[in-house]
Amino acid sequence: MAKRKTIFIVLWIFIVIIAAASLVSLIILPQWKGIFIAGTGGFLILNLFLSMFFIRKNKMD
């Protein structure tokens, strides 16, 4: 259980870093480049949430 908790903490840290980088790229980069990189970051965050859902559903105990 402690291993699962550390995995969730690491995934949450990745999500925060990716979200911050996506917002910064949306503000700094010119129009379509910023939108593309922010959209890619959003898609990656969605995949991380999906993996967190399946990790939580997996009953290894």
N, CA, C and O atoms as a GROMACS GRO file, in nm:
protein
  244
    1MET      N    1   0.082  -0.120   0.000
    1MET     CA    2   0.000   0.000   0.000
    1MET      C    3   0.086   0.126   0.000
    1MET      O    4   0.050   0.226  -0.062
    2ALA      N    5   0.198   0.121   0.069
    2ALA     CA    6   0.286   0.238   0.072
    2ALA      C    7   0.347   0.263  -0.065
    2ALA      O    8   0.370   0.378  -0.102
    3LYS      N    9   0.372   0.156  -0.140
    3LYS     CA   10   0.428   0.171  -0.273
    3LYS      C   11   0.328   0.240  -0.365
    3LYS      O   12   0.366   0.325  -0.446
    4ARG      N   13   0.201   0.205  -0.353
    4ARG     CA   14   0.096   0.267  -0.434
    4ARG      C   15   0.082   0.414  -0.400
    4ARG      O   16   0.059   0.497  -0.488
    5LYS      N   17   0.097   0.447  -0.273
    5LYS     CA   18   0.087   0.587  -0.230
    5LYS      C   19   0.199   0.670  -0.289
    5LYS      O   20   0.176   0.784  -0.332
    6THR      N   21   0.320   0.617  -0.292
    6THR     CA   22   0.432   0.692  -0.351
    6THR      C   23   0.414   0.707  -0.502
    6THR      O   24   0.453   0.809  -0.558
    7ILE      N   25   0.358   0.607  -0.567
    7ILE     CA   26   0.332   0.618  -0.711
    7ILE      C   27   0.232   0.730  -0.738
    7ILE      O   28   0.249   0.808  -0.831
    8PHE      N   29   0.128   0.739  -0.655
    8PHE     CA   30   0.030   0.845  -0.672
    8PHE      C   31   0.091   0.983  -0.647
    8PHE      O   32   0.058   1.078  -0.718
    9ILE      N   33   0.178   0.993  -0.549
    9ILE     CA   34   0.244   1.122  -0.522
    9ILE      C   35   0.330   1.164  -0.641
    9ILE      O   36   0.328   1.280  -0.681
   10VAL      N   37   0.404   1.071  -0.697
   10VAL     CA   38   0.489   1.101  -0.813
   10VAL      C   39   0.403   1.140  -0.933
   10VAL      O   40   0.437   1.234  -1.006
   11LEU      N   41   0.293   1.069  -0.955
   11LEU     CA   42   0.205   1.102  -1.068
   11LEU      C   43   0.142   1.240  -1.050
   11LEU      O   44   0.129   1.315  -1.148
   12TRP      N   45   0.102   1.275  -0.928
   12TRP     CA   46   0.046   1.408  -0.903
   12TRP      C   47   0.150   1.517  -0.928
   12TRP      O   48   0.116   1.624  -0.980
   13ILE      N   49   0.274   1.491  -0.892
   13ILE     CA   50   0.381   1.588  -0.917
   13ILE      C   51   0.401   1.605  -1.068
   13ILE      O   52   0.417   1.718  -1.115
   14PHE      N   53   0.400   1.494  -1.143
   14PHE     CA   54   0.412   1.502  -1.289
   14PHE      C   55   0.296   1.582  -1.349
   14PHE      O   56   0.317   1.662  -1.440
   15ILE      N   57   0.176   1.560  -1.298
   15ILE     CA   58   0.059   1.631  -1.351
   15ILE      C   59   0.072   1.781  -1.328
   15ILE      O   60   0.041   1.860  -1.416
   16VAL      N   61   0.118   1.820  -1.210
   16VAL     CA   62   0.134   1.963  -1.180
   16VAL      C   63   0.242   2.025  -1.270
   16VAL      O   64   0.223   2.136  -1.320
   17ILE      N   65   0.352   1.955  -1.289
   17ILE     CA   66   0.460   2.008  -1.374
   17ILE      C   67   0.413   2.021  -1.519
   17ILE      O   68   0.442   2.122  -1.584
   18ILE      N   69   0.342   1.921  -1.569
   18ILE     CA   70   0.295   1.926  -1.707
   18ILE      C   71   0.191   2.036  -1.725
   18ILE      O   72   0.191   2.105  -1.828
   19ALA      N   73   0.102   2.054  -1.627
   19ALA     CA   74   0.002   2.159  -1.636
   19ALA      C   75   0.066   2.297  -1.636
   19ALA      O   76   0.025   2.385  -1.712
   20ALA      N   77   0.165   2.316  -1.552
   20ALA     CA   78   0.234   2.445  -1.548
   20ALA      C   79   0.308   2.472  -1.679
   20ALA      O   80   0.303   2.583  -1.731
   21ALA      N   81   0.375   2.371  -1.732
   21ALA     CA   82   0.446   2.387  -1.859
   21ALA      C   83   0.350   2.414  -1.974
   21ALA      O   84   0.381   2.490  -2.065
   22SER      N   85   0.233   2.351  -1.971
   22SER     CA   86   0.135   2.374  -2.077
   22SER      C   87   0.082   2.517  -2.072
   22SER      O   88   0.066   2.581  -2.176
   23LEU      N   89   0.054   2.566  -1.953
   23LEU     CA   90   0.006   2.703  -1.940
   23LEU      C   91   0.112   2.804  -1.983
   23LEU      O   92   0.082   2.903  -2.049
   24VAL      N   93   0.236   2.779  -1.945
   24VAL     CA   94   0.344   2.869  -1.984
   24VAL      C   95   0.363   2.868  -2.135
   24VAL      O   96   0.382   2.974  -2.195
   25SER      N   97   0.357   2.752  -2.195
   25SER     CA   98   0.373   2.745  -2.341
   25SER      C   99   0.255   2.811  -2.411
   25SER      O  100   0.273   2.870  -2.518
   26LEU      N  101   0.137   2.804  -2.355
   26LEU     CA  102   0.020   2.868  -2.414
   26LEU      C  103   0.035   3.020  -2.411
   26LEU      O  104  -0.010   3.089  -2.503
   27ILE      N  105   0.098   3.072  -2.307
   27ILE     CA  106   0.115   3.217  -2.294
   27ILE      C  107   0.234   3.267  -2.375
   27ILE      O  108   0.225   3.371  -2.441
   28ILE      N  109   0.346   3.195  -2.371
   28ILE     CA  110   0.471   3.245  -2.429
   28ILE      C  111   0.480   3.221  -2.580
   28ILE      O  112   0.518   3.311  -2.654
   29LEU      N  113   0.447   3.102  -2.625
   29LEU     CA  114   0.467   3.068  -2.766
   29LEU      C  115   0.362   3.134  -2.855
   29LEU      O  116   0.252   3.166  -2.808
   30PRO      N  117   0.395   3.153  -2.983
   30PRO     CA  118   0.297   3.211  -3.075
   30PRO      C  119   0.177   3.117  -3.093
   30PRO      O  120   0.183   2.999  -3.061
   31GLN      N  121   0.072   3.172  -3.143
   31GLN     CA  122  -0.062   3.113  -3.150
   31GLN      C  123  -0.069   2.962  -3.159
   31GLN      O  124  -0.091   2.895  -3.058
   32TRP      N  125  -0.052   2.906  -3.276
   32TRP     CA  126  -0.081   2.764  -3.296
   32TRP      C  127   0.019   2.674  -3.227
   32TRP      O  128  -0.016   2.562  -3.187
   33LYS      N  129   0.144   2.719  -3.210
   33LYS     CA  130   0.244   2.636  -3.141
   33LYS      C  131   0.207   2.619  -2.994
   33LYS      O  132   0.215   2.508  -2.939
   34GLY      N  133   0.167   2.728  -2.930
   34GLY     CA  134   0.127   2.720  -2.790
   34GLY      C  135   0.003   2.634  -2.770
   34GLY      O  136  -0.005   2.558  -2.674
   35ILE      N  137  -0.092   2.648  -2.860
   35ILE     CA  138  -0.215   2.568  -2.851
   35ILE      C  139  -0.184   2.421  -2.871
   35ILE      O  140  -0.239   2.335  -2.801
   36PHE      N  141  -0.096   2.391  -2.965
   36PHE     CA  142  -0.060   2.251  -2.991
   36PHE      C  143   0.010   2.189  -2.870
   36PHE      O  144  -0.024   2.078  -2.829
   37ILE      N  145   0.107   2.259  -2.813
   37ILE     CA  146   0.182   2.205  -2.699
   37ILE      C  147   0.092   2.196  -2.576
   37ILE      O  148   0.102   2.100  -2.500
   38ALA      N  149   0.006   2.295  -2.554
   38ALA     CA  150  -0.086   2.289  -2.441
   38ALA      C  151  -0.186   2.175  -2.458
   38ALA      O  152  -0.220   2.107  -2.361
   39GLY      N  153  -0.233   2.153  -2.580
   39GLY     CA  154  -0.325   2.041  -2.605
   39GLY      C  155  -0.257   1.907  -2.584
   39GLY      O  156  -0.318   1.813  -2.531
   40THR      N  157  -0.132   1.897  -2.624
   40THR     CA  158  -0.056   1.775  -2.602
   40THR      C  159  -0.035   1.750  -2.454
   40THR      O  160  -0.044   1.636  -2.407
   41GLY      N  161  -0.008   1.856  -2.379
   41GLY     CA  162   0.006   1.843  -2.234
   41GLY      C  163  -0.125   1.799  -2.169
   41GLY      O  164  -0.125   1.718  -2.077
   42GLY      N  165  -0.235   1.855  -2.217
   42GLY     CA  166  -0.366   1.813  -2.165
   42GLY      C  167  -0.396   1.667  -2.193
   42GLY      O  168  -0.451   1.597  -2.109
   43PHE      N  169  -0.358   1.622  -2.312
   43PHE     CA  170  -0.377   1.481  -2.346
   43PHE      C  171  -0.291   1.390  -2.258
   43PHE      O  172  -0.336   1.284  -2.216
   44LEU      N  173  -0.169   1.433  -2.229
   44LEU     CA  174  -0.081   1.356  -2.141
   44LEU      C  175  -0.138   1.351  -1.998
   44LEU      O  176  -0.130   1.248  -1.932
   45ILE      N  177  -0.193   1.462  -1.952
   45ILE     CA  178  -0.255   1.465  -1.819
   45ILE      C  179  -0.375   1.370  -1.815
   45ILE      O  180  -0.394   1.299  -1.717
   46LEU      N  181  -0.454   1.370  -1.921
   46LEU     CA  182  -0.568   1.278  -1.928
   46LEU      C  183  -0.522   1.133  -1.919
   46LEU      O  184  -0.584   1.052  -1.851
   47ASN      N  185  -0.413   1.100  -1.988
   47ASN     CA  186  -0.359   0.963  -1.982
   47ASN      C  187  -0.307   0.930  -1.843
   47ASN      O  188  -0.321   0.816  -1.797
   48LEU      N  189  -0.247   1.026  -1.775
   48LEU     CA  190  -0.199   1.001  -1.638
   48LEU      C  191  -0.317   0.977  -1.543
   48LEU      O  192  -0.310   0.890  -1.456
   49PHE      N  193  -0.425   1.053  -1.561
   49PHE     CA  194  -0.544   1.029  -1.479
   49PHE      C  195  -0.603   0.891  -1.506
   49PHE      O  196  -0.649   0.823  -1.414
   50LEU      N  197  -0.602   0.851  -1.630
   50LEU     CA  198  -0.652   0.718  -1.665
   50LEU      C  199  -0.566   0.609  -1.603
   50LEU      O  200  -0.619   0.509  -1.554
   51SER      N  201  -0.435   0.627  -1.604
   51SER     CA  202  -0.348   0.527  -1.542
   51SER      C  203  -0.368   0.525  -1.391
   51SER      O  204  -0.362   0.418  -1.329
   52MET      N  205  -0.392   0.642  -1.330
   52MET     CA  206  -0.419   0.645  -1.186
   52MET      C  207  -0.549   0.570  -1.153
   52MET      O  208  -0.559   0.503  -1.051
   53PHE      N  209  -0.648   0.583  -1.240
   53PHE     CA  210  -0.774   0.513  -1.220
   53PHE      C  211  -0.753   0.362  -1.223
   53PHE      O  212  -0.806   0.290  -1.138
   54PHE      N  213  -0.675   0.313  -1.320
   54PHE     CA  214  -0.653   0.169  -1.329
   54PHE      C  215  -0.562   0.117  -1.217
   54PHE      O  216  -0.577   0.003  -1.173
   55ILE      N  217  -0.469   0.199  -1.172
   55ILE     CA  218  -0.386   0.158  -1.057
   55ILE      C  219  -0.473   0.145  -0.934
   55ILE      O  220  -0.458   0.051  -0.856
   56ARG      N  221  -0.566   0.239  -0.916
   56ARG     CA  222  -0.654   0.234  -0.799
   56ARG      C  223  -0.748   0.114  -0.805
   56ARG      O  224  -0.778   0.054  -0.703
   57LYS      N  225  -0.794   0.078  -0.927
   57LYS     CA  226  -0.886  -0.035  -0.942
   57LYS      C  227  -0.816  -0.170  -0.926
   57LYS      O  228  -0.881  -0.269  -0.894
   58ASN      N  229  -0.686  -0.175  -0.947
   58ASN     CA  230  -0.612  -0.300  -0.940
   58ASN      C  231  -0.599  -0.343  -0.794
   58ASN      O  232  -0.547  -0.269  -0.711
   59LYS      N  233  -0.646  -0.462  -0.763
   59LYS     CA  234  -0.642  -0.512  -0.627
   59LYS      C  235  -0.533  -0.616  -0.616
   59LYS      O  236  -0.553  -0.733  -0.649
   60MET      N  237  -0.416  -0.572  -0.571
   60MET     CA  238  -0.302  -0.663  -0.561
   60MET      C  239  -0.291  -0.722  -0.421
   60MET      O  240  -0.210  -0.812  -0.399
   61ASP      N  241  -0.370  -0.676  -0.328
   61ASP     CA  242  -0.359  -0.723  -0.189
   61ASP      C  243  -0.414  -0.862  -0.173
   61ASP      O  244  -0.412  -0.916  -0.063
   0.00000   0.00000   0.00000
